[in-house]
Amino acid sequence: MKGLVIKNTGSWVTVRLEDGTAVNCKMRGVLRLKGMRCTNPVAVGDIVLVEDKGGDAPVVGDIEPRKNYKS
């Protein structure tokens, strides 16, 4: 499921899904070390892929490239 990050509090992010519901998600550890210079690669306004495997909490599985950021 794709969604928009609306709140970021470290390892937890709140994502508004395409159907309008908001869910609290954990950050997958491998995303935090994906070659970025920052400690948390997700920012409010990012489009992310949420994976719900039926466990404790959904996780952010991937981050779409930003369209307003130049490296």
N, C-alpha and C positions, 0 to 999 in steps of 0.2 A: 504494500500500500504506500502510495506517495503522500507526503504531507509537508506543511510549512511549519518551520520552527517558530514558535511564538514566545518561548521562554527558555532560558538556559541557566542552569544553576550548577555548573560543574559537570559531574558525571550523569546528571539527570537533565532531560530536556522535555518540554511540553510541545507536542506536535498537533497541529490542527489537520486532520485527515481530509481527504477529498469530499467525504460525505458531511463534513462540518463538525464532527465530534473531535474533542481534544483528549489526547492520551498522554500520560507520563511515560517516558521511555528511558531506558538506560543506554549509555554509550557503549558500543562494543570496543573493547580494549585495543584491538588492532587498528581502528580508525584513529586513535589518539597518537599513534606512532607512524602514520602513513607518510613520512617524509616532510611534514609541515614544521615550520619553525615555531609554532605556537603550541601551548599545552592542550588546548581544546580547539579542534579544527571546525567545530560547528558554531555558527553565529545565528542570532535571530534574523529571520528572513531567508535562511537557506532552505532549499527543497531537499528532503531526505527520503530514503526508502525505509519504511518501518517493517520489521519482521516480527510476527507474533507466532511463536512456536508452541503456544499453549502452556508455557512455563509461568514463572513468577510475574515478569513484566515484559512488555514488548521491548525490542532493542532497535536502535538505529543501525541498519545494516550497511548503508552506503549514503554518500553525499553527492548530489549533482553539482557539476561545476558552476561556480558563480559567474554571473554575466556582468557584474559591475565591479570586478576586482582585477587589478593588473599586478602581476608579480614582478 
